[in-house]
Amino acid sequence: MLGEVLPAEAFAFVLIMMRMAPLVMLMPVLGDRSIPPRIRTGFALALSFILYGIHGNKIPPMPAQVFELFTLMAQELLVGSMLALTARILLSATHTAGTVIAFQSGLAAAQSFDPAQGSQSVIVASFVSLTAITMIVVTDLHHIMIEGFAHSYIKFPVGEVIPYEDFASIIVRFVADSFALGFQLAAPFIVYALIFNLSLGLIARMVQGFQVFFIGMPMNLFMGFVLMVLLIGAMMQLFLERFESHLVLFLG
């Protein structure tokens, strides 16, 4: 009797773990490379144990064929990856905004490691991304992501056909919304750069021989820092509102 129960229970736990694994690989905050792998693995195991007690009865019986078993595990891994990828795509709006701000304020040459992207990026993009991650944790928006993963067994039951077309359309829309949000966050800097460069061009035309570059570069840097100090609060508020609305819409 025990020999029949234990494999079934182990199968249900592993299947839940396959959906929870992308949570610690792709999700913002927990999926950053700055988080030690042991902590991410431990969190995934703890969350799987909790969800096993909640949704363990929703897991179908273990298939008799090995191919069906691996197919079911691959489907669960794909569903978890899709759910985590949506949150990661939304966070990339801050990286887009930071990159645009850096190019408009003359800080594009300053590079640093961005833990949210896992690679080198402009220092302004790293700052905006880290600020957004901090605000997500402070406002407990990461709880919505974790709760959305827990509720995913209601929206996407185990063993049913994955709605690939719906996932594809959602990913495309999220990418477009993330890109648009990034430019909306950087819109004040784009307007400022346009006015500033037009003013420098007019000065260069009206005052022949005037060294516009030596005056304009430090002034552009100074104004960029001033605008960043003045607008970072409004930028983060807009980002958090859009981030929460998209998470609630998709993850529930």
N, C-alpha and C positions, 0 to 999 in steps of 0.2 A: 504493500500500500504506500509506504513512504517512498519507495523507489519510483513510483508513478507520480507522486505529488511534487517532489523536489525538482525534477526536470521541467515540469510545467511552470512552476513558480520562478525558477531561474530564467526560463525563456521569457516570461512576462517582464521580469526586471531588466533583462538585457535589451528587450525591445523598447522599453521606456528610456533606457540609457542611450540608445541610438538616436532618439529624438532630442534628448537633453544635451548630448555632447556638443552640437553646434552652438548651444547657448554660451559655452565658455570659450568657443573658438571665434565666433563672429560677432556676438552681441556687444554693443558699446559698453564701456566701463569694465565688465568682466572679461571681455575678449581682447583687451589691450595686451600687447606683448610685455608691458611693464609689470603685469601681474604674474607672479611665479607660477610655473606649471603645476606644482603640487597644490597650491591653493585653488586653482581652477578645477583640477581633477577632483579634489575633495568636495568642492561645492557641487560639482555635477553629480557625484555619488550621493551626497546628502539630499539634493533635490530629487534625484531619482527614487530614493527610498521613500520620501514624503509622497510623491506622486504615485508610487506603487501602492501605497495604502489607500489612495483616493480612487485611482483609475485602474487598479489591478484587475477588477472584475470586468472591465471593458476590453481586455486583451483577448483576442480569439485563441483557440487552442493551437498548440504547436503543430505545424504542418508535418505530414509524414514524409514528403519529398524534400531533399536537400535544396533543390533549385527553388522551390516555393519558399523555403525558409530564408534563403539569402535574398530573394526578391522582396520579401516582406521587410527585412532589415534595411535593404537599400531604400525602400520607399519611406521608411521612418526617418532615415538619415536625410533624405531629400526634403521631406516636410520640415524638419527642424532647421535645415540650412536655409530654406526659403523664408521661414519666419524670422530667423536671426538676421538674414541679409537685408530685410526691409528696414529694420532699425539701423543697421550700419549704413545703408544708403541715405537715410535721413540725416545722420550725423555728418556725412560728407559735405553737406551744405555749408558747414562752418569752414571746412578746408577750402572750398571754392571761394567763399567770401574773403577769407584771409589772404588767399593768393591774389585776388583782384585788388584788395586793399594794398598789398605789398607793392604791386606793380604801379599803382596810382600814386603812392607816397614815396617811391624811390627806395624801398627796402627789399627789393626782389633779390638782391645779391646776398643778403644775410640768410644763411641756411642753418638749420638745426634738425635734430631727430624728432620726428613727430610720432609719439607712441600710438596715437589713434590710427595712423596710416601704416606704421611699421616701416617707415623709410624716411629719407631726408626730404625736407620741404622748407619753404620760406619760414622765417621765424615768426612772422605775423600769423600765418596759418596755424602754426603749432600753438601759439598763444591763444588764438580764438578757439581752437579745438579743445585745448585743455580747460579753458574757461567754461565751455559748453558742457564738457564731461563733469566738471565740478558742480555746475548748476543742476545737471540731471540727478546727481547723487543727493545734493542738498534738498531739492524739491521732491525727492522720492519717486521720480519718474521711472527709475529702474525697477521699481516694484510693479509698475504696469507691464513692463516687458516680461517679468517673471510670471506675473499672473496671466498674461496672454499665452505664455507657453503652457501653463497649467490648464487653461480653458481650450487649448487647441485640440484636445481629445474629444471635445464636443463638436467643434466646427469641422475637424478633419479626423473622423474616426479611424482607428487602426484597421487595416485590411481592405478599406474601400479604395476605389479608383481615385488617384490624385487628379484634381482639376488643373491640368497643365496649362490650358488656355487661359483660365482665370488667373493663375499665378503669373503667367507671362505678361498679361495686360496690366496686372497690378505692379509688377516690377518696372515695366516701361513707364507707367504713370508716376511711380515714386521717384524714378530717376529724373524725369522731367520736372517734377515738383521740387526735388532737392536742388537741381541746377538753378531753377527760377528763384528759389528761396535764397540761395547763395548770392545771386546778383541783387536781390532786394535788400539783403543785409548790407551789401557794399554800395548800394545806390548813392548815399550821401557822398562817399569818397569819389565815385565816378563823376558826379556833378561838380564837386570841388576841383578835381583834376582838370576837367574841361574848362572851367572858368579860369583856373590858375594858369594853365598853359596858353589859353587865348590871351590873357593879360600879359604874360611874358612875351608872346609874339608881337603884340601891339607895341610894347615898350622897345623891343629890339628894332622895330621898323621906325618908330618915332625918334629914338635916340641912337644915332649911328655910333658904333664903336663901344657901346655900353656892354659890359661883360655880364650878360644875362645869366649864363650858366653858373658862375661863381656866386651870384646872389640868389638865384632861384633854387639851387639844390639844397642848401641848408634851410632856406625858408620852407621848401616843400616838406622836408623831413620834420621840421618843427610843427608845421600845421597838421601833418599827418598824425603825430603823437597827440596834439591837442584834440583833434577830432575823435581819435580813438578813446581818449579819456572821457570826452563828453557823450559819446554815443554807445559805448560798450554796454551800458545798462539797458538801453532801449533795444539794442541788437539781440541781447540774450533773452529779453522778454518776448520779442517776436519769435525767436527761434524756439523757445520753450512752448509757446502757444501752438505753433505749427507742429512741433514734434509730438506734443501730447494729443492733438486732434487726429493726426495720422495714425498714431499707435492705437488709440481708442477705436478708430474706424476699422482698422484691419485686425488687430489682435483681440478687440473686445475687452 
